[in-house]
């Protein structure tokens, strides 16, 4: 089963909890794909087709945001 974790934090480096959670998840990249919205779209020009494809190609979706 493929899991997609969508991280949406405006300042990940300043967040102790979210940053630590991300660091932990990076150890499991064989089973978990991390997708950081603020890093991927710093200009907020969201590629809707790409986002839909990501959702459709994963079995589980987790949203992490403040």
N, C-alpha and C positions, 0 to 999 in steps of 0.2 A: 504494500500500500504506500502510495506517495503522499507525503504531507507537505503542504505549503504554509509557511508562517509569514504573514504580512506584518511587517514592523512599520509603525507610523509614529515616529517621535521626532519633534522638531529639533531637538538637541540631544541626540543619543549620548554623546560624550559626557554631558553633564549629569545624565541620569544614572545614578548608581544601580538601581534595581533593574531597569531595562537594559543597561549596558552589560550587567552581569548575566542576565538571562540570555542575551544574545551570544555572549562569549561561551556560555554553556551549550547552547544549541549548535554552535559552529563545530562542536566535537562530533556531531551526528549528521554530517552532510550527506552521508550515503542514503539516509532515510528521510531527511528533512531538507527542504529548499527554503532558504531565507530570501525574502523580497522586501527591501527597504524602500518605501515610497519616497521619503525625503531625499534619499541619495539618488534614486533612479530618476526622479522628476524635480530637480531643484528649481526649475522654471515653472513648474505646475502645468506643463503641457503634457497631459496624460495621454498615453497611447491606449485608447480604449480597447482596440482589437487585441493588443498584446495582453492586457489585463484579463480580458475574457478568455483568451487561450490558456493563460496560467490557471485560471479557475477551473476550466474544463478538463485540463490534463492532470489534475491532482484529485486524489480520493478524499483527502481531509484538508480543511481550510481552517487555520487559526488566525485570529486578528489580535494583535497586541498594540495597544495605544494607551496614552496616558488618560 
